[in-house]
Amino acid sequence: MRESIGILWRNWRFCNHNNMECRELTQRKDELQENLGFLEKVKEKKEFSMLLDSLVLRVSKKAKEDVKGTRALLRKYFTVFLTNKLLNGKLAPEEMLDKHISSKNRDYQKLYERILNPSETVIDLGAGVNGFSYSLMPLHTKYVAIEATGQLVVLMNDYFKKNKFDSRAVHLDVFDLDEVANIIKNQKKPRIVLMFNIIDALEFFEKDYSKKLLIKIKELLSSGERIIISFPTQSLSGKTKFHTTRKWLMDFLEENFSIVDTFEENGEKFIVLEK
Ligand SMILES: C[S@@+](CC[C@H](N)C(=O)[O-])C[C@H]1O[C@@H](n2cnc3c(N)ncnc32)[C@H](O)[C@@H]1O
């Protein structure tokens, strides 16, 4: 966006201000400038400073473009998982996993023994801090994290580099379907796509987006390659048990995929899918 306003500004300066095309350009430039002002305001707070612009703007639509409302939703869906301890980068990998609300109850060793095989490429959508579990993945795993929170992307990439792990984290919005598809397409086979505890956030911002995403991923996978979805069966704090069956999701999965395994571990349900 910051680049496109430069191009727009230049085109606008040199256009003929009486014609229709130029009036449209003026309107577009004003809208972009307004968005930039809004983004700057929201991102003044450090916790939101490294969120993707596209994502902040999408969230702002849900909050009727109100700065406070936008920050409240961003906190709920993105930064609630972050603590200062987690962000200062001084924790050991297992402590990183322990300090993130979404991963702290997971037994990664047991989980990976059940769902991963050696020499696979793992593409993790909305990865959180999962990259810090790399050393628990099977031998010769290549790991690619896609994550909207810039601070986590930086922390994971520092960790991968320091340990020379065959991994990287990409700062990307999962709603950028073409780019997500490109990343999956370009990875070495066999691939496995993880979508742990992310469906609710996707559905909040766009109903049925997870279905669209799953169908797109299905098109890209070869037979035997897998998608693994998880969702909480209790609140992330562990205090409340949910009674939701997510029938809409289960019906969709049964209709469109072959469900090869389902299991529940520590308040989280996992569903393993093949095309
Ligand atoms: C509940 S956490 C789950 C983290 C991890 N998958 C796990 O289960 O431990 C949701 C994560 O998804 C990320 N996220 C949510 N929406 C996203 C989007 N549209 N694009 C990229 N990341 C997103 C959030 O920043 C957050 O780190």
The ligand as a MOL file (V3000), in Angstrom:
LIG
                    3D

  0  0  0     0  0            999 V3000
M  V30 BEGIN CTAB
M  V30 COUNTS 27 29 0 0 0
M  V30 BEGIN ATOM
M  V30 1 C -4.8600 -19.0400 17.8380 0
M  V30 2 S -3.3040 -18.6610 17.1610 0 CHG=1
M  V30 3 C -2.8070 -20.2500 16.6210 0
M  V30 4 C -1.3170 -20.3670 16.4320 0
M  V30 5 C -0.8320 -21.7430 15.9820 0
M  V30 6 N -1.4250 -22.1540 14.7370 0
M  V30 7 C -1.1470 -22.7560 17.0570 0
M  V30 8 O -2.1490 -23.4410 16.9640 0
M  V30 9 O -0.3780 -22.8290 18.0130 0 CHG=-1
M  V30 10 C -3.7450 -17.9050 15.6360 0
M  V30 11 C -2.5330 -17.4070 14.8740 0
M  V30 12 O -2.9320 -17.1740 13.5430 0
M  V30 13 C -2.4420 -15.9310 13.1270 0
M  V30 14 N -3.3960 -15.4440 12.1300 0
M  V30 15 C -4.7140 -15.1980 12.2940 0
M  V30 16 N -5.2610 -14.7520 11.1490 0
M  V30 17 C -4.2620 -14.7260 10.2420 0
M  V30 18 C -4.1980 -14.3500 8.8800 0
M  V30 19 N -5.2660 -13.9030 8.2450 0
M  V30 20 N -3.0070 -14.4490 8.2550 0
M  V30 21 C -1.9060 -14.8940 8.8940 0
M  V30 22 N -1.9020 -15.2680 10.1950 0
M  V30 23 C -3.0610 -15.1790 10.8520 0
M  V30 24 C -2.4250 -15.0750 14.3810 0
M  V30 25 O -1.5210 -13.9940 14.2800 0
M  V30 26 C -2.0030 -16.0980 15.4270 0
M  V30 27 O -0.6040 -16.1570 15.5400 0
M  V30 END ATOM
M  V30 BEGIN BOND
M  V30 1 1 1 2
M  V30 2 1 2 3
M  V30 3 1 2 10
M  V30 4 1 3 4
M  V30 5 1 4 5
M  V30 6 1 5 6
M  V30 7 1 5 7
M  V30 8 2 7 8
M  V30 9 1 7 9
M  V30 10 1 10 11
M  V30 11 1 11 12
M  V30 12 1 11 26
M  V30 13 1 12 13
M  V30 14 1 13 14
M  V30 15 1 13 24
M  V30 16 1 14 15
M  V30 17 1 14 23
M  V30 18 2 15 16
M  V30 19 1 16 17
M  V30 20 1 17 18
M  V30 21 2 17 23
M  V30 22 1 18 19
M  V30 23 2 18 20
M  V30 24 1 20 21
M  V30 25 2 21 22
M  V30 26 1 22 23
M  V30 27 1 24 25
M  V30 28 1 24 26
M  V30 29 1 26 27
M  V30 END BOND
M  V30 END CTAB
M  END
